[in-house]
Amino acid sequence: MAYCEILKLFKGMLVLIHIPTVTVDEVSLTYVEPGVLYGYRLEYQTVIYYLKSIFQFHNETVNIWTHLVPFCFVFLKTYICINNLEDATYVSVLLCFAFGSIMYTLFSVLAHTLHSKSPIYHYTCYTLDYMGIGYYALGACILVYYCSCHENYYAMLENCFLPVVVVMSWFGFLCCTVSKLHYRRPYPFQRKLWSICSFGFQFVLVSSVVYARYYDSLINNAISFPNHHTRMFVYLLVSVFFFSSHIPEKFYPGKFDFIGQGHQIFHIMVSLVTFEQFNAAMIDISYQTRLLTNHKPRADQILLAMLAFTVLVLTTIYFLRPTIRNRVKEDSVLEQMWKK
């Protein structure tokens, strides 16, 4: 009897995690991913259907959970870091970065959960996803500048840094959104370049204030050797590779539809980058507070930067609404032609 009850329970669990899916030939071209042949969810279902699918198995399940889990851990990591701070003036910096991390993981989960509902949901969700990345980029820049900047660059950049990174984060968001609306599937590599080059240029430029510390450490045998940043740089390079290449599913179509997609690995690596940034900031704060006694972060300036970015992004989304609607109409016409 016990065996029969266990078997019934197991079958019930299988029913709960099972979700009807369709193949690449049965789904709209809008949702097709390179090398992914099976496991697409049905279109035009209720929002509840897609929310339930978070706990069911399809080709977006791992993409959802590889950012849903980090989303939860960001709260824990933020709490631990703030409680271990030696200088309370850095609370605003950590909260800014935490907010950016929460936004990019949250909107990523939202996009991978709901984008299959309809074309308008698809483009809207990914626009919000790019907004989340913009918040993360801005928060990361602020974290690097206030916690990890070489002391010689701090005063030099003090008056222009925040306005510049606000504009650069907004520009990265704009590039991702415009390239999504401009190119059609199967997307050419140029679309990836829009994303990589916009946010990549921002990363390289802002990280230069840390590279100077590597040079200073090697030349002058400084005690502030920033080796704690190295893992973060390596994880980031690996994440960019998997984001841009669609490896391994590109070379083995149908073999990595559910687990092992390049985008899933990208999610994991970016999450590791985020937690390494938290760790690096905590190490640097303990060192930088002794060097930058006359240059402390101001919460009002950081908040103003976040608000300015929010206004820029929301204004851009407002003016892009007609473009999104036109793109949905064009996709509908092309879809009908493609099916014929």
KETI-934560 format. One line per 5 residues: for each residue x, y, z of N, C-alpha, C. Coordinates in nm, 2 decimals. Layout:
# residues N
X Y Z X Y Z X Y Z; ...
END
This chain:
# residues 340
0.08 -0.12 0.00 0.00 0.00 0.00 0.09 0.13 0.00; 0.19 0.12 0.08 0.28 0.24 0.09 0.34 0.27 -0.05; 0.38 0.16 -0.12 0.45 0.18 -0.25 0.35 0.24 -0.35; 0.22 0.19 -0.34 0.12 0.25 -0.43 0.09 0.40 -0.40; 0.09 0.43 -0.27 0.07 0.57 -0.24 0.18 0.66 -0.29
0.31 0.61 -0.27 0.42 0.69 -0.32 0.42 0.70 -0.47; 0.38 0.60 -0.54 0.37 0.60 -0.69 0.27 0.70 -0.73; 0.15 0.70 -0.66 0.05 0.80 -0.69 0.10 0.94 -0.67; 0.17 0.96 -0.56 0.22 1.10 -0.53 0.32 1.14 -0.63; 0.41 1.05 -0.68 0.51 1.08 -0.78 0.44 1.12 -0.91
0.33 1.04 -0.95 0.26 1.07 -1.07 0.19 1.21 -1.06; 0.14 1.24 -0.94 0.08 1.37 -0.92 0.18 1.48 -0.94; 0.30 1.46 -0.89 0.40 1.57 -0.90 0.44 1.58 -1.05; 0.44 1.47 -1.12 0.47 1.48 -1.27 0.37 1.56 -1.34; 0.24 1.55 -1.30 0.13 1.62 -1.36 0.15 1.77 -1.33
0.19 1.80 -1.21 0.21 1.94 -1.17 0.32 2.01 -1.25; 0.43 1.94 -1.27 0.54 2.01 -1.34 0.53 1.99 -1.49; 0.44 1.91 -1.54 0.42 1.90 -1.68 0.34 2.02 -1.74; 0.39 2.07 -1.85 0.32 2.17 -1.92 0.32 2.14 -2.07; 0.20 2.15 -2.14 0.20 2.13 -2.28 0.29 2.23 -2.35
0.38 2.18 -2.44 0.47 2.26 -2.51 0.46 2.23 -2.66; 0.51 2.32 -2.74 0.51 2.30 -2.89 0.65 2.31 -2.94; 0.67 2.27 -3.07 0.80 2.27 -3.13 0.82 2.40 -3.20; 0.94 2.42 -3.25 0.98 2.54 -3.32 0.89 2.57 -3.44; 0.84 2.46 -3.50 0.76 2.47 -3.62 0.62 2.52 -3.59
0.58 2.51 -3.46 0.44 2.55 -3.42 0.43 2.68 -3.35; 0.54 2.74 -3.33 0.54 2.87 -3.25 0.57 2.98 -3.35; 0.53 3.10 -3.31 0.55 3.22 -3.39 0.70 3.25 -3.40; 0.75 3.31 -3.51 0.89 3.33 -3.53 0.94 3.43 -3.42; 0.85 3.51 -3.37 0.90 3.61 -3.27 0.97 3.55 -3.15
0.93 3.42 -3.11 0.98 3.36 -2.99 1.09 3.26 -3.02; 1.12 3.23 -3.15 1.22 3.13 -3.18 1.36 3.17 -3.14; 1.43 3.08 -3.07 1.57 3.10 -3.03 1.66 3.01 -3.11; 1.78 3.05 -3.14 1.87 2.97 -3.22 1.90 2.84 -3.16; 1.89 2.73 -3.23 1.92 2.60 -3.18 1.83 2.54 -3.08
1.72 2.60 -3.05 1.62 2.55 -2.96 1.50 2.50 -3.04; 1.47 2.37 -3.03 1.37 2.31 -3.12 1.24 2.28 -3.05; 1.25 2.25 -2.92 1.14 2.20 -2.84 1.12 2.28 -2.71; 1.00 2.26 -2.65 0.97 2.32 -2.52 0.92 2.46 -2.52; 0.86 2.50 -2.63 0.81 2.64 -2.63 0.67 2.63 -2.57
0.63 2.73 -2.49 0.50 2.74 -2.43 0.40 2.79 -2.53; 0.27 2.76 -2.50 0.16 2.81 -2.59 0.15 2.96 -2.58; 0.10 3.02 -2.69 0.08 3.16 -2.70 -0.06 3.19 -2.65; -0.08 3.32 -2.62 -0.22 3.38 -2.59 -0.29 3.31 -2.48; -0.22 3.26 -2.38 -0.28 3.21 -2.26 -0.29 3.32 -2.15
-0.36 3.28 -2.04 -0.37 3.38 -1.93 -0.24 3.40 -1.86; -0.23 3.52 -1.79 -0.11 3.55 -1.72 -0.09 3.44 -1.61; -0.19 3.39 -1.55 -0.18 3.28 -1.45 -0.11 3.16 -1.51; -0.14 3.13 -1.64 -0.07 3.02 -1.70 0.08 3.03 -1.70; 0.12 3.16 -1.74 0.27 3.18 -1.74 0.33 3.19 -1.61
0.26 3.24 -1.51 0.31 3.25 -1.37 0.32 3.10 -1.32; 0.23 3.02 -1.35 0.24 2.88 -1.30 0.36 2.81 -1.37; 0.39 2.85 -1.49 0.49 2.79 -1.57 0.63 2.81 -1.50; 0.64 2.90 -1.41 0.77 2.92 -1.34 0.80 2.79 -1.27; 0.70 2.71 -1.22 0.73 2.59 -1.15 0.70 2.46 -1.24
0.70 2.48 -1.37 0.69 2.37 -1.46 0.81 2.37 -1.56; 0.82 2.26 -1.63 0.94 2.24 -1.71 0.91 2.27 -1.86; 0.99 2.37 -1.91 0.99 2.41 -2.05 1.12 2.47 -2.08; 1.14 2.53 -2.20 1.27 2.57 -2.24 1.31 2.71 -2.18; 1.22 2.77 -2.10 1.25 2.89 -2.03 1.27 2.87 -1.88
1.24 2.75 -1.83 1.24 2.73 -1.68 1.38 2.76 -1.62; 1.49 2.71 -1.68 1.62 2.74 -1.62 1.66 2.88 -1.63; 1.62 2.95 -1.75 1.64 3.09 -1.76 1.57 3.17 -1.65; 1.45 3.13 -1.61 1.38 3.20 -1.50 1.45 3.18 -1.37; 1.48 3.05 -1.34 1.54 3.02 -1.21 1.68 3.07 -1.19
1.76 3.08 -1.30 1.90 3.13 -1.28 1.90 3.27 -1.25; 1.79 3.34 -1.25 1.79 3.48 -1.20 1.69 3.50 -1.09; 1.60 3.41 -1.07 1.50 3.41 -0.96 1.58 3.38 -0.83; 1.66 3.29 -0.83 1.74 3.25 -0.71 1.84 3.37 -0.68; 1.92 3.42 -0.77 2.00 3.53 -0.74 1.92 3.66 -0.69
1.80 3.68 -0.75 1.72 3.79 -0.70 1.70 3.78 -0.55; 1.67 3.66 -0.50 1.64 3.64 -0.36 1.77 3.66 -0.28; 1.88 3.61 -0.33 2.01 3.61 -0.26 2.06 3.76 -0.25; 2.03 3.84 -0.35 2.07 3.98 -0.34 2.03 4.05 -0.21; 1.91 4.02 -0.17 1.86 4.08 -0.04 1.94 4.03 0.08
1.97 3.90 0.08 2.05 3.85 0.19 2.19 3.91 0.18; 2.25 3.92 0.07 2.39 3.97 0.05 2.39 4.12 0.09; 2.29 4.19 0.05 2.29 4.33 0.09 2.28 4.35 0.24; 2.20 4.27 0.30 2.18 4.28 0.45 2.31 4.25 0.52; 2.38 4.14 0.47 2.51 4.10 0.53 2.62 4.22 0.52
2.62 4.27 0.39 2.72 4.37 0.36 2.70 4.50 0.45; 2.58 4.54 0.45 2.55 4.67 0.53 2.58 4.65 0.68; 2.55 4.53 0.73 2.57 4.51 0.87 2.72 4.50 0.90; 2.80 4.47 0.80 2.95 4.46 0.82 3.03 4.58 0.78; 2.96 4.69 0.74 3.02 4.81 0.70 3.10 4.88 0.81
3.22 4.92 0.78 3.30 5.00 0.88 3.26 5.15 0.87; 3.22 5.19 0.75 3.19 5.33 0.73 3.04 5.34 0.68; 2.95 5.40 0.76 2.81 5.41 0.73 2.78 5.50 0.61; 2.88 5.58 0.57 2.85 5.67 0.45 2.84 5.59 0.32; 2.89 5.46 0.32 2.88 5.38 0.20 2.75 5.30 0.19
2.66 5.32 0.29 2.53 5.25 0.28 2.46 5.28 0.15; 2.45 5.41 0.12 2.38 5.45 0.00 2.44 5.39 -0.13; 2.57 5.37 -0.13 2.64 5.31 -0.25 2.59 5.17 -0.26; 2.60 5.10 -0.15 2.56 4.96 -0.16 2.41 4.94 -0.19; 2.33 5.03 -0.13 2.18 5.02 -0.16 2.16 5.05 -0.31
2.23 5.14 -0.37 2.21 5.17 -0.51 2.25 5.05 -0.59; 2.36 4.99 -0.56 2.40 4.87 -0.64 2.31 4.76 -0.62; 2.26 4.74 -0.49 2.16 4.63 -0.46 2.03 4.66 -0.54; 1.99 4.78 -0.55 1.87 4.81 -0.62 1.89 4.78 -0.77; 2.00 4.81 -0.83 2.03 4.78 -0.97 2.03 4.63 -0.99
2.09 4.55 -0.89 2.09 4.41 -0.90 1.95 4.35 -0.89; 1.87 4.40 -0.80 1.73 4.35 -0.79 1.65 4.38 -0.92; 1.67 4.50 -0.97 1.60 4.53 -1.09 1.63 4.45 -1.21; 1.76 4.42 -1.23 1.80 4.34 -1.35 1.75 4.19 -1.34; 1.76 4.14 -1.22 1.72 4.00 -1.20 1.57 3.99 -1.20
1.50 4.09 -1.14 1.35 4.09 -1.14 1.30 4.10 -1.28; 1.34 4.19 -1.36 1.29 4.21 -1.49 1.33 4.10 -1.59; 1.44 4.04 -1.56 1.48 3.92 -1.64 1.39 3.81 -1.61; 1.35 3.78 -1.49 1.26 3.68 -1.45 1.12 3.71 -1.52; 1.08 3.84 -1.51 0.95 3.88 -1.57 0.95 3.86 -1.72
1.06 3.89 -1.79 1.07 3.88 -1.93 1.06 3.73 -1.97; 1.14 3.65 -1.91 1.15 3.50 -1.95 1.02 3.43 -1.91; 0.94 3.49 -1.81 0.82 3.43 -1.77 0.70 3.46 -1.86; 0.69 3.59 -1.90 0.57 3.64 -1.97 0.59 3.67 -2.12; 0.71 3.67 -2.17 0.73 3.72 -2.31 0.66 3.63 -2.41
0.63 3.51 -2.38 0.56 3.42 -2.48 0.41 3.44 -2.49; 0.36 3.53 -2.40 0.21 3.54 -2.40 0.16 3.60 -2.53; 0.23 3.70 -2.59 0.19 3.77 -2.71 0.30 3.86 -2.76; 0.30 3.90 -2.88 0.41 3.99 -2.93 0.42 4.12 -2.85; 0.31 4.18 -2.81 0.31 4.30 -2.74 0.38 4.28 -2.60
0.34 4.17 -2.54 0.41 4.13 -2.41 0.56 4.10 -2.43; 0.59 4.04 -2.55 0.73 4.01 -2.58 0.81 4.13 -2.58; 0.78 4.23 -2.66 0.86 4.35 -2.67 0.85 4.44 -2.55; 0.74 4.44 -2.48 0.73 4.52 -2.36 0.81 4.46 -2.25; 0.81 4.33 -2.23 0.89 4.26 -2.13 1.04 4.28 -2.15
1.08 4.27 -2.27 1.22 4.29 -2.30 1.27 4.43 -2.29; 1.18 4.52 -2.32 1.21 4.67 -2.30 1.24 4.69 -2.15; 1.15 4.63 -2.06 1.17 4.64 -1.92 1.30 4.57 -1.87; 1.33 4.46 -1.94 1.45 4.38 -1.91 1.57 4.47 -1.93; 1.57 4.54 -2.05 1.68 4.63 -2.08 1.69 4.75 -1.98
1.58 4.79 -1.93 1.57 4.90 -1.83 1.64 4.85 -1.70; 1.61 4.72 -1.67 1.68 4.66 -1.55 1.83 4.65 -1.57; 1.87 4.62 -1.69 2.02 4.61 -1.71 2.08 4.75 -1.70; 2.00 4.85 -1.74 2.05 4.99 -1.73 2.07 5.03 -1.58; 1.97 4.99 -1.50 1.98 5.02 -1.36 2.10 4.95 -1.30
2.12 4.83 -1.34 2.24 4.75 -1.29 2.37 4.81 -1.33; 2.38 4.86 -1.46 2.50 4.92 -1.51 2.53 5.05 -1.43; 2.43 5.13 -1.41 2.44 5.25 -1.33 2.49 5.22 -1.19; 2.42 5.12 -1.12 2.46 5.09 -0.99 2.60 5.04 -0.98; 2.64 4.96 -1.08 2.78 4.90 -1.08 2.88 5.01 -1.10
2.85 5.11 -1.18 2.94 5.22 -1.20 2.96 5.30 -1.07; 2.85 5.33 -1.01 2.86 5.40 -0.88 2.93 5.32 -0.78; 2.91 5.19 -0.77 2.98 5.11 -0.68 3.13 5.11 -0.70; 3.17 5.10 -0.83 3.32 5.10 -0.86 3.38 5.23 -0.83; 3.31 5.34 -0.87 3.37 5.47 -0.84 3.39 5.50 -0.70
3.29 5.48 -0.62 3.30 5.52 -0.47 3.38 5.42 -0.39; 3.38 5.30 -0.43 3.45 5.19 -0.35 3.58 5.15 -0.40; 3.61 5.15 -0.53 3.72 5.09 -0.59 3.81 5.18 -0.67; 3.78 5.31 -0.69 3.85 5.40 -0.77 3.99 5.43 -0.72; 4.08 5.44 -0.81 4.22 5.48 -0.77 4.21 5.62 -0.72
4.28 5.65 -0.61 4.27 5.77 -0.54 4.30 5.89 -0.63; 4.39 5.88 -0.73 4.43 5.99 -0.82 4.31 6.03 -0.91; 4.22 5.93 -0.94 4.12 5.96 -1.03 3.99 6.01 -0.96; 3.98 5.99 -0.84 3.86 6.02 -0.77 3.82 6.17 -0.78; 3.92 6.26 -0.74 3.89 6.40 -0.74 3.88 6.45 -0.88
3.96 6.39 -0.97 3.96 6.43 -1.11 3.82 6.42 -1.18; 3.75 6.31 -1.14 3.62 6.27 -1.20 3.50 6.32 -1.12; 3.52 6.37 -1.00 3.42 6.40 -0.90 3.30 6.47 -0.96; 3.32 6.58 -1.04 3.22 6.67 -1.08 3.14 6.62 -1.21; 3.20 6.52 -1.28 3.14 6.48 -1.41 3.09 6.33 -1.41
3.14 6.25 -1.31 3.12 6.11 -1.32 2.97 6.07 -1.32; 2.90 6.12 -1.22 2.76 6.07 -1.21 2.67 6.11 -1.34; 2.68 6.24 -1.39 2.61 6.27 -1.51 2.65 6.18 -1.63; 2.78 6.16 -1.64 2.82 6.08 -1.75 2.77 5.94 -1.75; 2.78 5.87 -1.63 2.73 5.73 -1.62 2.58 5.72 -1.63
2.51 5.82 -1.59 2.36 5.82 -1.61 2.33 5.82 -1.76; 2.40 5.91 -1.83 2.37 5.91 -1.98 2.42 5.78 -2.05; 2.53 5.73 -2.01 2.58 5.61 -2.07 2.49 5.49 -2.04; 2.44 5.48 -1.92 2.34 5.37 -1.88 2.22 5.38 -1.96; 2.17 5.51 -1.98 2.05 5.53 -2.06 2.08 5.49 -2.21
2.20 5.53 -2.26 2.23 5.50 -2.39 2.24 5.35 -2.42; 2.29 5.27 -2.32 2.30 5.13 -2.33 2.16 5.07 -2.34; 2.07 5.12 -2.25 1.92 5.08 -2.26 1.87 5.11 -2.40; 1.89 5.23 -2.45 1.84 5.27 -2.58 1.89 5.18 -2.69; 2.02 5.15 -2.69 2.08 5.06 -2.79 2.01 4.92 -2.79
2.00 4.87 -2.67 1.94 4.73 -2.66 1.79 4.73 -2.71; 1.72 4.84 -2.68 1.58 4.85 -2.71 1.56 4.87 -2.86; 1.64 4.96 -2.92 1.63 4.99 -3.06 1.67 4.88 -3.15; 1.78 4.81 -3.11 1.82 4.69 -3.18 1.72 4.58 -3.18; 1.65 4.56 -3.07 1.54 4.46 -3.06 1.43 4.49 -3.15
1.40 4.62 -3.17 1.29 4.66 -3.25 1.33 4.67 -3.40; 1.45 4.69 -3.42 1.50 4.71 -3.56 1.52 4.58 -3.63; 1.59 4.49 -3.57 1.63 4.36 -3.64 1.52 4.26 -3.62; 1.51 4.16 -3.71 1.42 4.05 -3.71 1.48 3.92 -3.70; 1.41 3.82 -3.64 1.47 3.69 -3.63 1.47 3.62 -3.77
1.57 3.54 -3.79 1.69 3.51 -3.70 1.78 3.63 -3.69; 1.81 3.68 -3.57 1.88 3.80 -3.55 2.02 3.79 -3.60; 2.07 3.89 -3.67 2.21 3.89 -3.71 2.30 3.93 -3.59; 2.43 3.90 -3.61 2.52 3.93 -3.50 2.53 4.08 -3.47; 2.49 4.16 -3.56 2.50 4.30 -3.54 2.41 4.34 -3.42
2.30 4.27 -3.40 2.21 4.31 -3.29 2.29 4.29 -3.16; 2.36 4.18 -3.15 2.44 4.15 -3.03 2.54 4.26 -3.00; 2.60 4.31 -3.11 2.70 4.41 -3.10 2.65 4.54 -3.04; 2.52 4.57 -3.08 2.46 4.69 -3.02 2.46 4.68 -2.87; 2.43 4.57 -2.81 2.42 4.55 -2.67 2.56 4.54 -2.61
2.65 4.46 -2.67 2.78 4.44 -2.62 2.87 4.57 -2.62; 2.86 4.64 -2.73 2.94 4.76 -2.75 2.89 4.87 -2.66; 2.76 4.89 -2.65 2.71 5.00 -2.56 2.74 4.98 -2.42; 2.70 4.87 -2.36 2.73 4.85 -2.22 2.88 4.81 -2.20; 2.94 4.74 -2.30 3.08 4.71 -2.29 3.17 4.83 -2.28
3.14 4.93 -2.37 3.22 5.05 -2.36 3.21 5.12 -2.23; 3.09 5.12 -2.17 3.07 5.18 -2.04 3.15 5.10 -1.94; 3.15 4.97 -1.94 3.22 4.89 -1.85 3.37 4.91 -1.86; 3.43 4.91 -1.98 3.57 4.93 -2.00 3.61 5.07 -1.95; 3.53 5.17 -1.98 3.57 5.31 -1.94 3.57 5.32 -1.79
3.46 5.27 -1.72 3.45 5.29 -1.58 3.55 5.20 -1.51; 3.58 5.08 -1.56 3.67 4.99 -1.50 3.82 5.04 -1.51; 3.84 5.14 -1.59 3.98 5.19 -1.61 4.02 5.25 -1.47; 3.93 5.30 -1.39 3.97 5.35 -1.26 4.02 5.24 -1.17; 3.99 5.12 -1.20 4.04 5.00 -1.12 4.17 4.95 -1.19
4.18 4.95 -1.32 4.30 4.91 -1.39 4.42 4.99 -1.34; 4.40 5.12 -1.31 4.51 5.20 -1.27 4.57 5.15 -1.14; 4.48 5.08 -1.06 4.53 5.02 -0.93 4.62 4.90 -0.96; 4.59 4.82 -1.06 4.67 4.71 -1.10 4.81 4.76 -1.14; 4.81 4.87 -1.22 4.94 4.93 -1.26 5.02 4.98 -1.14
4.95 5.05 -1.06 5.01 5.11 -0.94 5.07 5.00 -0.85; 5.00 4.89 -0.84 5.04 4.78 -0.75 5.17 4.72 -0.81; 5.17 4.70 -0.94 5.29 4.63 -1.00 5.41 4.72 -1.00; 5.39 4.85 -1.03 5.51 4.94 -1.04 5.56 4.99 -0.90; 5.47 5.02 -0.81 5.51 5.07 -0.68 5.50 4.98 -0.57
5.46 4.85 -0.60 5.44 4.75 -0.49 5.34 4.80 -0.38; 5.24 4.86 -0.44 5.13 4.92 -0.34 5.06 4.80 -0.27; 5.01 4.83 -0.15 4.95 4.73 -0.08 4.80 4.70 -0.13; 4.76 4.79 -0.22 4.61 4.78 -0.26 4.60 4.70 -0.39; 4.68 4.59 -0.40 4.66 4.51 -0.53 4.52 4.46 -0.54
4.46 4.50 -0.65 4.31 4.47 -0.66 4.28 4.33 -0.72; 4.35 4.23 -0.67 4.33 4.09 -0.73 4.19 4.04 -0.70; 4.12 4.10 -0.60 3.98 4.06 -0.57 3.89 4.10 -0.69; 3.93 4.18 -0.78 3.85 4.22 -0.89 3.87 4.12 -1.01; 3.98 4.04 -1.01 4.01 3.96 -1.12 3.91 3.86 -1.15
3.86 3.79 -1.05 3.75 3.69 -1.07 3.63 3.75 -1.14; 3.60 3.87 -1.10 3.48 3.94 -1.15 3.50 3.96 -1.30; 3.62 4.01 -1.34 3.65 4.04 -1.48 3.65 3.91 -1.56; 3.70 3.80 -1.51 3.70 3.67 -1.58 3.55 3.62 -1.60; 3.47 3.63 -1.49 3.33 3.58 -1.50 3.26 3.67 -1.61
3.29 3.80 -1.61 3.22 3.89 -1.70 3.26 3.85 -1.85; 3.38 3.82 -1.87 3.42 3.79 -2.01 3.36 3.66 -2.05; 3.35 3.56 -1.96 3.28 3.43 -1.99 3.14 3.46 -2.02; 3.07 3.54 -1.95 2.93 3.57 -1.97 2.91 3.64 -2.10; 2.99 3.73 -2.14 2.98 3.79 -2.27 2.99 3.69 -2.39
3.09 3.60 -2.37 3.10 3.49 -2.47 2.98 3.41 -2.49; 2.92 3.36 -2.38 2.80 3.28 -2.40 2.68 3.36 -2.44; 2.67 3.49 -2.40 2.56 3.58 -2.44 2.56 3.60 -2.59; 2.68 3.61 -2.65 2.69 3.65 -2.79 2.70 3.53 -2.88; 2.73 3.41 -2.83 2.76 3.30 -2.92 2.65 3.20 -2.94
2.55 3.19 -2.84 2.45 3.08 -2.84 2.51 2.94 -2.85; 2.63 2.93 -2.79 2.69 2.80 -2.77 2.65 2.74 -2.64; 2.62 2.61 -2.63 2.64 2.50 -2.73 2.52 2.47 -2.82; 2.40 2.53 -2.79 2.29 2.49 -2.87 2.30 2.52 -3.02; 2.38 2.62 -3.05 2.40 2.66 -3.19 2.45 2.55 -3.28
2.54 2.47 -3.21 2.61 2.36 -3.29 2.54 2.22 -3.27; 2.45 2.21 -3.17 2.38 2.09 -3.14 2.23 2.12 -3.12; 2.16 2.16 -3.23 2.02 2.20 -3.22 1.94 2.09 -3.16; 1.85 2.12 -3.06 1.76 2.03 -3.00 1.82 1.95 -2.88; 1.95 1.96 -2.86 2.02 1.89 -2.75 2.02 1.96 -2.62
2.01 2.09 -2.63 2.01 2.17 -2.50 1.89 2.26 -2.49; 1.77 2.21 -2.53 1.65 2.29 -2.53 1.61 2.33 -2.39; 1.63 2.24 -2.30 1.58 2.26 -2.16 1.69 2.30 -2.06; 1.80 2.23 -2.07 1.92 2.26 -1.98 2.05 2.27 -2.06; 2.12 2.37 -2.03 2.26 2.39 -2.09 2.27 2.49 -2.20
2.16 2.57 -2.22 2.17 2.68 -2.32 2.27 2.78 -2.29; 2.33 2.84 -2.39 2.43 2.95 -2.36 2.37 3.06 -2.28; 2.24 3.09 -2.30 2.18 3.20 -2.23 2.17 3.17 -2.08; 2.15 3.04 -2.05 2.14 3.00 -1.91 2.27 3.01 -1.84; 2.38 2.98 -1.91 2.52 2.99 -1.86 2.55 3.14 -1.84
2.50 3.22 -1.94 2.52 3.37 -1.92 2.46 3.42 -1.80; 2.33 3.37 -1.77 2.27 3.42 -1.64 2.35 3.38 -1.52; 2.40 3.26 -1.52 2.48 3.21 -1.40 2.60 3.30 -1.38; 2.67 3.32 -1.49 2.80 3.40 -1.49 2.77 3.54 -1.45; 2.67 3.60 -1.50 2.64 3.74 -1.46 2.60 3.75 -1.31
2.53 3.65 -1.26 2.50 3.64 -1.12 2.63 3.63 -1.03; 2.72 3.55 -1.08 2.85 3.54 -1.01 2.92 3.67 -1.01; 2.92 3.74 -1.12 2.98 3.88 -1.13 2.92 3.97 -1.03; 2.79 3.97 -1.01 2.72 4.05 -0.92 2.77 4.03 -0.77; 2.78 3.90 -0.73 2.82 3.87 -0.60 2.97 3.90 -0.58
3.05 3.89 -0.68 3.19 3.92 -0.67 3.21 4.07 -0.66; 3.11 4.15 -0.72 3.12 4.30 -0.71 3.09 4.34 -0.56; 2.99 4.27 -0.50 2.96 4.29 -0.36 3.09 4.27 -0.28; 3.15 4.15 -0.30 3.27 4.11 -0.22 3.39 4.21 -0.24; 3.41 4.25 -0.37 3.52 4.34 -0.40 3.49 4.48 -0.33
3.37 4.52 -0.34 3.34 4.65 -0.28 3.36 4.65 -0.13; 3.33 4.54 -0.06 3.35 4.54 0.09 3.50 4.54 0.12; 3.58 4.47 0.04 3.73 4.47 0.06 3.78 4.61 0.04; 3.74 4.68 -0.07 3.79 4.81 -0.11 3.74 4.92 -0.01; 3.62 4.91 0.04 3.57 5.01 0.14 3.66 5.02 0.26
3.71 4.90 0.31 3.79 4.90 0.43 3.93 4.97 0.40; 3.97 4.96 0.27 4.10 5.02 0.23 4.08 5.17 0.19; 3.98 5.19 0.11 3.96 5.33 0.06 3.92 5.43 0.16; 3.85 5.39 0.27 3.81 5.49 0.37 3.93 5.56 0.43; 4.05 5.49 0.43 4.17 5.55 0.49 4.23 5.65 0.39
4.21 5.63 0.26 4.27 5.71 0.16 4.19 5.83 0.12; 4.05 5.81 0.12 3.96 5.91 0.06 3.88 5.98 0.17; 3.95 6.03 0.27 3.88 6.09 0.39 3.81 6.22 0.35; 3.85 6.28 0.25 3.79 6.41 0.20 3.69 6.39 0.09; 3.67 6.26 0.05 3.58 6.24 -0.07 3.49 6.12 -0.03
3.38 6.16 0.03 3.28 6.05 0.07 3.16 6.06 -0.02; 3.10 5.94 -0.04 2.97 5.94 -0.13 2.86 6.02 -0.06; 2.78 6.09 -0.14 2.67 6.17 -0.09 2.54 6.10 -0.14; 2.46 6.06 -0.04 2.33 5.99 -0.07 2.24 6.07 -0.16; 2.24 6.20 -0.14 2.15 6.28 -0.23 2.19 6.29 -0.37
2.32 6.29 -0.40 2.37 6.29 -0.54 2.34 6.15 -0.60; 2.36 6.05 -0.53 2.33 5.91 -0.58 2.19 5.90 -0.61; 2.10 5.94 -0.52 1.96 5.93 -0.54 1.92 6.01 -0.66; 1.97 6.13 -0.68 1.94 6.22 -0.79 1.98 6.15 -0.92; 2.10 6.08 -0.92 2.14 6.01 -1.04 2.04 5.90 -1.08
2.00 5.83 -0.98 1.90 5.72 -1.01 1.77 5.77 -1.06; 1.72 5.89 -1.00 1.60 5.95 -1.05 1.61 6.00 -1.19; 1.73 6.06 -1.22 1.75 6.11 -1.36 1.75 6.00 -1.46; 1.81 5.89 -1.43 1.81 5.77 -1.52 1.66 5.72 -1.53; 1.59 5.72 -1.42 1.45 5.67 -1.43 1.36 5.76 -1.52
1.38 5.89 -1.51 1.31 5.98 -1.59 1.34 5.97 -1.74; 1.47 5.95 -1.77 1.52 5.93 -1.91 1.46 5.81 -1.97; 1.46 5.70 -1.89 1.42 5.57 -1.94 1.26 5.57 -1.96; 1.19 5.62 -1.87 1.05 5.62 -1.88 1.00 5.71 -1.99; 1.07 5.82 -2.01 1.04 5.91 -2.12 1.06 5.84 -2.25
1.17 5.77 -2.26 1.21 5.70 -2.38 1.10 5.59 -2.41; 1.06 5.52 -2.31 0.96 5.41 -2.33 0.83 5.47 -2.38; 0.80 5.59 -2.32 0.67 5.65 -2.36 0.68 5.69 -2.51; 0.79 5.74 -2.56 0.80 5.78 -2.70 0.82 5.66 -2.79; 0.86 5.55 -2.74 0.88 5.43 -2.82 0.75 5.34 -2.83
0.65 5.38 -2.76 0.52 5.30 -2.77 0.47 5.28 -2.91; 0.46 5.39 -2.99 0.41 5.37 -3.13 0.50 5.28 -3.21; 0.63 5.29 -3.19 0.72 5.20 -3.26 0.70 5.05 -3.22; 0.68 5.03 -3.09 0.65 4.89 -3.05 0.52 4.84 -3.11; 0.42 4.92 -3.11 0.29 4.88 -3.17 0.30 4.85 -3.32
0.38 4.94 -3.39 0.40 4.92 -3.53 0.48 4.79 -3.56; 0.57 4.76 -3.47 0.65 4.64 -3.49 0.57 4.52 -3.47; 0.48 4.52 -3.38 0.39 4.41 -3.35 0.30 4.38 -3.48; 0.25 4.49 -3.53 0.16 4.48 -3.65 0.25 4.42 -3.77; 0.37 4.47 -3.79 0.45 4.42 -3.90 0.48 4.27 -3.88
0.51 4.23 -3.75 0.54 4.09 -3.72 0.42 4.01 -3.75; 0.30 4.06 -3.73 0.18 3.98 -3.75 0.16 3.96 -3.90; 0.18 4.06 -3.98 0.17 4.05 -4.13 0.27 3.95 -4.18; 0.40 3.96 -4.13 0.50 3.87 -4.18 0.48 3.73 -4.14; 0.42 3.71 -4.02 0.39 3.58 -3.97 0.29 3.51 -4.05
0.19 3.58 -4.10 0.08 3.53 -4.19 0.14 3.49 -4.32; 0.23 3.57 -4.37 0.30 3.54 -4.50 0.39 3.42 -4.49; 0.46 3.41 -4.37 0.55 3.30 -4.35 0.47 3.16 -4.34; 0.35 3.17 -4.27 0.27 3.04 -4.26 0.22 3.00 -4.39; 0.19 3.10 -4.49 0.14 3.06 -4.62 0.25 2.99 -4.70
END
